[in-house]
Amino acid sequence: MKIRELIAKQKFIQIFLLAYFCFGIWTMPKFGVPIDELTQRFIGIENNRYISGAADAETVLKNKYYGPFFESISYGLEQIIYNQPLRVKLYMRHIVLFLIFIIALNCFYQISRQLFKHKGTAEMSTFMLGLYPPLFAHAHYNSKDTFFLELIIFCIYFLSKYHQNPKLKWVIYMAIVIGIATSIRFLGIFMLVSFFIGLCFIPNKTVVEKFRIMAPVIGVSVASFYLVFPLFWTNPINGLGVLWQYITHNPWPWEELVAGVWVQPDMQPWWYLPVWLGVSIPVLVLLIFVVGIWVVLKQIKKGEKALLMSIVCLFILPFLYTILFSPTLYDGWRHVQFLIVPIFLIAGFGIVFLLNIVKSKLVFYTLGMYTLLTFWTIHPFQYVYFNEIYLTFFKRNTFSQDYWGLSANRCMEWINSQESNSAILISSSTNAPELNELWMNPTRNNKFYFTQKTGAGKYEIQIKRDHTFKKVNGTEVFMICPLKDTIARVVRMH
């Protein structure tokens, strides 16, 4: 069957998602292991021990601020392959997270079909979201921010189903997911507020009828939040207060490089998020997003308000919150990564507008080729993607780079290909090389040993997060420079 016939039969999205999943699994080894992978897994272990009665609440206090929902489930699934090496278990974690992302992409497509009333626009929006470089990378390993993003998509999906068929069950499903999402990132509360604002614009419902919807949604959201957060089972009130104190006074101890400025903890400027968005979203997406805002405002003015208002508020409220209150964000803007969902949905309205003034083939071919080019030129280092604005106007090394040490994976592969000897000592300032050697080499065979003492190894692996590379007494023998910045290098010590 020809590709055109498949598209005509509305099979494009199924083919894309299948190909996307296969490519994601095939490319999974290239991304490696982030430096906090074992910490996240440990959260699941300790919470499962607490749930089973094998430990008391004190054992989970160290990581009490992070909801264990995904970690507990993934560790539970590990018991199916409990006799396999840790490498296999880590692969399983990544596969589960990526599979959930595929489901979320399909839900995003369904939301887009309802919003745009145009199959091609829905397909292109889903295609562009799936191939947004940082999100593709994070969907393999980020069990906090990307899992939270997936839950937000599910919330919008249930909300869209409610607007199609106003049965209470849809908003109850949404409320359950909001509770789970809020246990992971307290920013999930913005989904709840956005729903309430959208609810106010539903016509033909009295205040009493709207309250009858709001009340169970609040109750179910709160119940769901506590149900999936075991630490709060024994201390629900004080525990929530401690969590809020942590969120509003995040004890992040390190400075971060943004636009050439060293941003100090608790002193993030108002422009932090706008600048990050401006340099890490493809320029063409930013342009059609601006057009989409204009189109959405016109539609809201015409009376198409409820669902659109919720989606717009899901972008505006967190955006204004970060500007007005300067909460501690770090590692780029990954804490508010979910903003990419309303951004791409609003950008979809920009595509609809373009289709009214430009030939559809030109619009789809241009967006499709641009998306593929943006994605492929940096593969497999999508996690350090920067757009044309940064590449053109900013100096090198003016933003944070590989904050999870994933480039150590490629460095270890290079060293492994060069060395046939055993007992090779590798030094680095983090444990990223050791984690990624485990990821690529299940047998280990005592070929590599590791130390975090600078310059002590035969090879030094240096990963650029913020600061420039430390000077060591050696020769650079391998480096990684995906676009403009060198993000990692291997130095052979003298």
N, C-alpha and C positions, 0 to 999 in steps of 0.2 A: 504494500500500500504506500502511495506517495505521501511525502510530508504534508503537502497541501491538503490531501484528503483527510489525513489525521487531524490537522488543525480545524478543517471544516467540520469534523465530527466531534469537536471540542475535546480532543485527546491531548492537546499540547501540554496542559498543566500536569497531566498524569505522566507523560513522557519526561517532562522537565524534572519533576520531583523524583522519579525513578533514577534518571541519569545523575541528578544532583546527589542523591543518596549514595549511589555506587561510586561516584567521584570522591565524595567526602570520606567514605570508608577507605578507598584506595590511597588517598592523600593523607590519611590520619597519622601514619608514622612520621611524616615530615614535620609535624607541629611539635611533637615531643611532650615533655612533662613540665608544667609550670612549677615554680619553686614552692608554692603553697599547696600542691596537690595532696601530699601526705597529711598536711594539717587538716585539710577539708575532710579527707577520709577518716582521720582520727575523730573528728566531730561526730561522724556517723557511728563509729565504734562505741564511743563513750555514751552517746545518747541511747543506742540500742541496749547497752549494758544496763543503763538506768531504767529503761522501759521494762526490761526483763526481770528487774529486781536484783541484778548482780552487782549493782553499785548504787550509792546514794547520790543526792543532789550535788554534793560537794565535788564530785568527780567531773561534772560538766561546767563548773563555774568558770574555768579558764577561757572557754570559748562561748560564754553565755549570750553573746550579742548576735550570734548568727543562727538563723533558723536551720534546723537539721533535716528538713523534710527530704530533700533530694539525697543528702548524704546517708540518712538512715535507710532509705529504700535501696539505694545502690549497694550499700554494705550488706543489706539483707539478701540481695540478689547474688552477691559474692559467695554466699554459702552454697549455692548450686555448684560452684566450681572451687570450693574451699581448698581442695588439694592441689590447685594450680599455682604456679609461681606468681609473685606480686605483679610482674609485668603483664600477665594475662588479665589480672583483675583490674589493673589500671586501664587497659584497652577496653574492657567491658564497660567501665564507668563512662569512657568517652563515647562509646557506641550508643549507650542508652541516652546520654545527653543529646547526641546528634540526631537520634531517632525522634526524640521529643521535638526537636527543632523542625524536622521534616513535617511532623503533624501540625506544628504551629504555622508553618508556611502554607499548608493547605487551608487552615482556618483563615489566615490572612487573605488568601485568594477568595474564599467565600465571602468575607467581609467586603472585599473590593467589588465583587460582583453585585452585591446589594447597593453599595454606595454609588458606583459609576454607571450602572445599567449598561455596561459595554464590556463584552467578554475580552476583547483585545486589550483594553486598558487595564483590566484586572490581571490579565496574564503578564503584561509588561511590568506592572507595579510589583507583582510577586517575583518576577525574574530579576528585577533590579534590587529588591530587598535581599533575595537569596544570594546575589553576587556582590553585595556591598562588602568590600574586602575585610574590614575588621570583624564584622558580624560572622562571616563565614569561618574565620579563624577561631573566634571565641566560642562558636557553637560546638567546637570539638572538646573544649576543656574548661570553660568558665562556668562552673556549677553554681555560682552566685548570681552574677549580673545577667548572664544570658538565660539562665533558668528563670530568673525573675521576669525578663523580657518575654519569654515564652508564655508565662502565666498571664501577663498583661494582654497578650494576643488572645488567649483563651477567654479572658474577661470580656474583651470587646466583641468576640465572636458570640458569646452568650447574650450580650446586650443587643447585638444586631438581630439575633434570633427572636428576642423579645419584641423588638420593634416590627418584625415581620408577623409575629403571632403572639400577642400580648398575654401570655400565660405566665403565672407567677413562678412556675418551675424554672424558667430561663434565668430570671434574676436571682433565684435561690442558688442555682448552679454558679452564677457569677459571684455571688457572695461567698460561697465556699472557697472559690479560687482566690478571691481578694484576701480572705483570711490567711491562706497559705502563702500568698505573695508577700503580705505584710510581715509575716514571720521571717522572711528572708531579707527584705529591704522595707523599712518602715515607710518608704515612699509609696508603698501600695495604698496608703490612705488617700493619695491623690486620685486613684481610680474610683474610690468610693465617693469622694466629693464631686468628681466629674460626672458620675452617674446621677447624683442628686440634682446637679445643675441642669443636666439634660432632661431629667424627669419633670422639672418645673415647666419645661416648654412643650410637654405633651399636651395636645389639645383634647378637649372633651372629657377631661377628668377633673373632678372637684378636689379641693384641698384634702378632704377626708380620704378620698380614694388614693391620692398620692401618698398620704401618710400610711395607709394600709400596705403600701408597697415598700416604703422606706423603712418602716419599723422592723419587719422580718429580715430585710437585707442587713440592717445594722446588727440585729441579734445574731444572725447566722454568721456574719463576718467575724464578729468578736468570738463566738463559740469556736469557729474554725481556727482562728488565730491561736487560741489557747490549746485547742486539741492537738495541734501539730507542733507545739513548742513545749516539750516535756518539762523544761526547767521551771516554767511558770505554773505547773500543776499544783505545787505545794505553797507557792507564794505569789498569787496572781496580781495583787495590787502593788506591793512594793517592787516586785519584779518588773512590772511595766514602768514604774517610776525610774528605776535604775536604767532600764533600756532607753528611756527618753533622755535621761541625763547624758548617757553615752553618745546618743545621736547628736544632741545639740552641742556637746563639748567633746568631739571626737579627739582622742589623744594621739593623733598622727604625729610622729616625732620628727619627720624629715621634711626638708624643703623640696620644692619641685621646680623644674625649669619649664617656663611657659613664655613663648615669644621673646626669648633672650633674657627674661626676668626671673630671678630666683624668688619664688613665692614661699613665704614663711608659713609654718603651721598656724592656723587660726587667723591668718591675715590674707586670705585669698581675695583679690580685687573683684569688683563687680563684673569686669569684662572677662573673667576666667572662662566661663562656659561659652559665651558667644564666640570668643576667639578660637577655642578648641573646636567648636562646631564649624567655624569658618574655614579651618585648615584640614579637617578630617572627613568631610563629606564631599563627594565629587561635585565639581562646580556646576555641571549641568543639572544635577539633582537640586542644588541650592536654587538655581534660577527657576526651575519649574515649580519648586516649593513656594517661591515668592508669588508666582502667577497663581498657584493653587490657593494661597491665602485670599487673594482678591476674589477668586471664583467662589470659594466657600462663604465669604462674607456676603456676597450677592445672593447665594442660595438661602442663607439664614434669613436675610432680609425679606426674601420671598415667602418665608414660612416653613421651609424645610429645616427644622431646627433641632429636634430632640437628639438624634444620634450624632449629628454633626457637632452640636454643642458639646457633647461629652468628649468627642475626639479632639476638638479644638482646645477644650479646657485641660485635657490630659497633656497637652503640650505647653499651654500658656502658664498654668499654675505652677508646675515644677520649675519652669524656666524663670518666672518671676521670683519664685522662692529662693533660687540660687543667687539671683542678682541682689535681691533686697536684704537677705539674711546671711549671705555668705557662709553656708554650711561647709564643713571641711570635706572637700572632694580631693581625691588623689588618683594617681595613675591615669592621667587624662581625664576623660569624663565617663569612665565605665560605670560609676555609681548611678548615673542617670542614662545608661545606655538605652533604656526602654523608650527614650524620646524619639529614637529613630523610627518607631512604629507610627506614631501620629505624623511625623515628618513625611514618611513615604506615602501615607494615606492622603495627606493634604496635597502632596506632589502629584498624586494620581489625578486630582482635579485640574492640575496644570496641564497634564497630558490630554485630558478631555477638551480643554480649551484649545490646545494646539491642533487637535484633530478637526476643529471647526474652521480653522483658517489655513491649514497646510494639508497636503495629501497624506493620507494615513500611512502609505508605504514609506514615505520619506521620514515621518515621525518615528515609526517603529524600527526601521532600519538604522536610523541615526542613534536612537536610544539603545537599541540592542548592541550595535557595534561599539558604541562608547562604553557601555557596561562591561562587555567582554574584554575590551582593551584595558580598561581600568583594573579589572580583576586579574587579568593574566600577566600584565607587565610586572607585577610585584609578587606573583606566586613563587614559592610558598611562604612568603613573609608578609602575608596580609595584615598581621597584627601590628605592623609599623607603617601602615599606609598613611600618606599625606597627599593632599590634593594639589591641583595646579597652582593655587594661590601660594602655598608654602614653597613649592618647587621654583616659583618665579620670583617671589618678592622677599622671602626670608633668607637670612644667612643659614649656613649649615649649623647643625647641632644647637638649635635654639629651642627645641622642645624635647620633652621626655621621650625615650625610645623604648627599648625592649625591657619593660619593667618586670616581666615574668621569667626572664632568662631563657626563653625558648630557642634563641639562636645557638645556645650551647649544644643543641641536638646536632646541627650541621657541623659544628666545630669538632664534636666527638667523632662523627662519621668520617671527617677528613683525617683526623689523627689515626683512627683505626685503619683507614686505607693505606696509611703511610708506614705503619709500624707492624712488624711481625714478631717483635720481642715481647716478653712478658714482664710483669712487675714495673710498669711505667708509671711514674708519679706525675700527676697533673695537679697544678695549683690554680685556684680561682678564689675570688672574694665571696662566692656563694656556693651553695650545694647543687646548682643547676647542672654542672657537668656530670656529677655522680648520678643524679636522677635520670639524666638522659642516656647515660651509658647503660643503666638498668633497662631503660625503655628499648634500646636497640640491640642489646646483647643479653639474652636470657641465661646463657651459660656462664658468662663472666670469665671463667677460667683464670681468675686472678691476673688478668692482663693489665688492668689499670688499678691504681691506688690514688687517693685524693687527699688534698690538704687545702685549707683556706689560708695558709701562710703565703703571702705574696712572694713570688719569685723562688719558691722552694722546689718546684717541680721541674721535670725535664721540659714540660710544656706549660705555659701559662695561658689560660683561656680568660679573656677579658670581654665582658659584656657591657655595652653602654646603656645605662639607664638614664642618668642625667649628666654626671660629670664626664670630663674627657678621660681617655685611657691613662692609667698610671704608667709612669716611665719605669721600665724594668730593664735589666741588663741582658738583652737578648735580641733576636732578629725576628721580625714579623714574617711568618711563612704562610699565613692564610688569613683572609679577611672576607667579611660579608658586607656588601653595599648594595642593597636592593634597588634604591633609586638615587638618593642624594647623600645620605648619611651612612657612614660605616657603623654598623650596629654591634659588631663582634669581631674579634680577631684572635688568632693563635700566635703566640710568641714562643719560639724555641730558645730556651735559656742557654747562655754561654757557660 
